[in-house]
């Protein structure tokens, strides 16, 4: 029969559990889509992490393996952070893939110098890439992605008890496979505009050699802008549909990654 815990031991165990829970929650807040950028105030992120951690700690069992020293706690915190990092980054990569597609098409259109700061991803991006990110954000919110993201976080505490995160090679394989899927998605979105603009550039080069009197430097810039805008307007709906399907697959991959982080 186990001896009852003293008050000091009980408080120490509860504080350790809270710290581990808070680390996992902070992982998805720091690396997940939408709330990880500068567009979401830091103070609100801190309050969000604390509020979720307080609610989850009461319904979470204490670690089965009690840490004996700070080194054990640090290793446990690293494992908890890995859970949030994996789930958050897998969802964020889908939005970044759409941004990459917009960046590539924007450069072909001649918008490479028209960069603006994107607070959602905390980096410089072309105006067209910012448009794609905005579309991705609306689709993500419209399909309930924010609720699904936090549902996956809460389910992770049921699938992976606190302090029992185990890293397997299958996690790396899954993340790399998912990364390949996101790159394929970016290529599929960028391909129509890129191919059309490159072919236009080649055609204008032939015409320029035939009729050197025309100023194709200024004409070509306007043609690329008009053609690129037309292609974006005709393909952005299809890109949004594909993005929604890929994001649904991303949630499935995130749950699979959580399963692979268990010790079983």
C-alpha positions in Angstrom: 0.0 0.0 0.0 1.4 3.4 -1.0 2.0 5.9 1.8 0.1 9.1 1.5 1.9 12.0 0.1 3.0 14.9 2.3 1.7 18.4 1.6 5.1 19.4 0.2 5.4 16.3 -2.0 1.8 16.9 -3.3 2.5 20.5 -4.1 5.7 19.6 -5.8 4.0 17.0 -8.0 1.1 19.4 -8.9 3.6 22.2 -9.8 5.6 19.7 -11.9 2.4 18.6 -13.7 1.4 22.2 -14.4 4.8 23.1 -15.8 4.8 20.1 -18.1 1.2 20.8 -19.3 2.1 24.5 -19.8 5.1 23.5 -21.9 3.0 21.4 -24.3 0.4 24.1 -24.6 3.1 26.7 -25.2 4.5 24.6 -28.0 1.4 24.8 -30.1 0.9 28.5 -29.3 4.4 29.3 -30.3 4.6 27.2 -33.5 1.0 26.8 -34.6 -0.7 28.9 -37.3 -2.3 32.3 -36.7 -1.5 32.7 -33.1 2.3 32.3 -33.4 2.9 35.5 -35.4 3.2 39.1 -34.4 -0.4 39.7 -35.4 -1.5 38.0 -32.1 -0.4 40.1 -29.1 2.2 38.4 -26.9 0.3 39.2 -23.7 -2.8 37.4 -25.1 -0.7 34.4 -26.0 0.6 34.2 -22.4 -2.9 34.5 -21.0 -4.1 31.8 -23.4 -1.3 29.4 -22.4 -2.0 30.0 -18.7 -5.7 29.6 -19.0 -5.6 26.4 -21.0 -2.9 25.0 -18.7 -4.9 25.7 -15.6 -8.0 24.0 -17.1 -6.1 20.9 -18.4 -4.0 20.4 -15.3 -7.0 19.6 -13.1 -8.1 16.8 -15.5 -4.6 15.4 -16.1 -2.9 12.7 -14.2 0.5 13.4 -12.7 3.6 11.9 -14.4 3.9 8.2 -13.7 7.7 8.7 -13.4 8.4 11.3 -10.9 11.4 13.5 -11.9 14.2 13.2 -9.4 16.2 16.4 -10.4 16.2 19.4 -12.7 17.7 17.3 -15.5 14.8 15.0 -15.5 12.4 17.9 -15.6 14.2 19.6 -18.5 14.1 16.4 -20.5 10.4 16.0 -19.8 9.7 19.6 -20.8 11.6 19.1 -24.0 9.4 16.1 -24.8 6.2 18.1 -24.1 7.5 21.0 -26.2 8.1 18.5 -29.0 4.4 17.5 -29.1 3.3 21.1 -29.5 6.0 21.9 -32.0 5.1 18.9 -34.1 1.4 19.5 -34.3 1.7 23.3 -34.7 4.4 23.1 -37.4 2.6 20.5 -39.4 -0.5 22.8 -39.6 1.6 25.9 -40.2 3.5 24.3 -43.1 0.3 24.1 -45.1 -0.1 27.9 -44.9 3.6 28.4 -45.7 3.2 26.2 -48.8 0.5 28.5 -50.1 2.7 31.5 -49.3 5.6 29.9 -51.2 3.4 29.4 -54.2 2.3 33.1 -54.1 5.9 34.2 -53.7 7.0 32.2 -56.8 4.2 33.5 -59.0 4.7 37.0 -57.7 8.3 36.9 -58.7 7.4 35.8 -62.2 4.9 38.6 -62.4 7.6 41.1 -61.6 6.5 41.8 -58.0 9.7 40.7 -56.3 10.4 44.2 -55.1 6.9 44.9 -53.8 7.4 43.1 -50.5 5.3 43.8 -47.4 5.7 42.5 -43.8 3.4 39.6 -43.0 2.7 39.6 -39.3 1.0 36.2 -39.4 4.3 34.4 -40.4 6.6 37.1 -39.0 8.6 37.6 -42.3 8.7 39.6 -45.5 6.5 38.4 -48.3 5.4 39.6 -51.7 2.0 41.2 -52.1 0.7 38.2 -53.9 2.0 35.8 -51.2 0.2 38.0 -48.6 -3.0 37.5 -50.6 -2.6 33.8 -50.7 -1.9 33.7 -46.9 -5.0 35.8 -46.3 -7.1 33.4 -48.3 -5.5 30.4 -46.4 -6.3 32.1 -43.1 -10.0 32.6 -44.0 -10.3 29.0 -45.2 -8.6 27.7 -42.1 -10.9 29.7 -39.8 -14.0 28.8 -42.0 -13.4 25.1 -41.7 -12.9 25.4 -38.0 -9.2 24.9 -38.1 -8.6 26.9 -34.9 -11.0 24.6 -32.9 -9.6 21.5 -34.5 -6.1 22.6 -33.6 -6.9 23.0 -29.9 -9.0 19.8 -30.0 -5.9 18.0 -31.2 -3.9 19.6 -28.4 -6.4 18.4 -25.8 -6.6 14.9 -27.3 -2.8 14.7 -27.1 -3.1 14.7 -23.3 -5.4 11.6 -23.5 -3.1 9.9 -26.1 0.2 10.8 -24.5 0.2 11.2 -20.7 2.2 14.0 -19.3 5.9 13.2 -19.0 5.6 10.1 -21.2 6.6 11.4 -24.6 8.9 9.1 -26.5 10.7 10.0 -29.7 10.6 7.4 -32.4 12.2 7.4 -35.9 8.8 7.0 -37.4 8.0 10.6 -36.3 10.8 12.0 -38.5 9.7 9.8 -41.4 6.1 11.1 -41.0 7.2 14.7 -40.8 9.5 14.4 -43.8 6.7 12.7 -45.8 4.3 15.5 -44.8 6.9 18.1 -45.8 7.1 16.5 -49.3 3.3 16.7 -49.6 3.3 20.4 -48.7 6.0 21.1 -51.3 4.0 19.1 -53.9 0.9 21.2 -53.0 3.0 24.4 -53.4 4.1 23.3 -56.9 0.6 22.4 -57.9 -0.7 25.9 -56.9 2.3 27.8 -58.5 2.6 25.7 -61.7 -0.2 27.2 -63.8 0.9 30.8 -63.3 4.6 30.1 -63.5 4.4 28.0 -66.7 2.1 30.6 -68.4 4.3 33.5 -67.4 7.5 31.7 -68.5 6.0 30.8 -71.9 4.9 34.5 -72.3 8.4 35.6 -71.5 9.8 33.3 -74.1 7.3 34.4 -76.7 8.0 38.0 -76.0 11.7 37.3 -76.4 11.2 35.9 -79.9 9.0 38.9 -80.8 11.5 41.3 -79.4 14.2 39.7 -81.6 11.9 40.1 -84.6 10.8 43.6 -84.0 13.6 45.3 -82.0 12.0 48.7 -82.4 9.4 47.9 -79.8 10.2 48.6 -76.1 9.4 45.2 -74.7 10.9 46.1 -71.3 8.0 48.3 -70.4 5.4 46.3 -72.4 6.5 43.0 -71.0 6.1 44.3 -67.4 2.5 45.3 -68.1 1.8 42.0 -69.9 3.2 39.9 -67.0 1.1 41.9 -64.5 -2.1 41.5 -66.5 -1.6 37.9 -67.4 -0.5 37.0 -63.8 -3.5 38.7 -62.3 -5.9 36.9 -64.7 -4.3 33.5 -63.9 -4.5 34.2 -60.1 -8.1 35.2 -60.4 -9.0 32.0 -62.3 -7.0 29.6 -60.2 -7.3 30.9 -56.7 -10.7 29.2 -56.1 -9.3 25.8 -57.1 -6.2 26.5 -54.9 -8.5 27.2 -52.0 -10.4 23.9 -52.5 -7.2 21.9 -52.6 -5.9 23.8 -49.6 -8.9 22.8 -47.6 -8.5 19.2 -48.5 -4.8 19.3 -47.7 -5.5 21.0 -44.4 -7.9 18.2 -43.5 -5.2 15.7 -44.3 -2.8 17.7 -42.1 -4.9 17.2 -39.1 -4.9 13.5 -39.7 -1.2 13.5 -40.0 -0.9 15.5 -36.8 -2.9 12.9 -34.9 -0.7 10.2 -36.5 2.3 12.0 -35.3 0.9 12.2 -31.8 0.3 8.4 -31.8 4.0 7.9 -32.8 5.2 10.0 -29.9 3.8 7.6 -27.3 5.9 5.1 -25.5 3.8 2.1 -26.6 
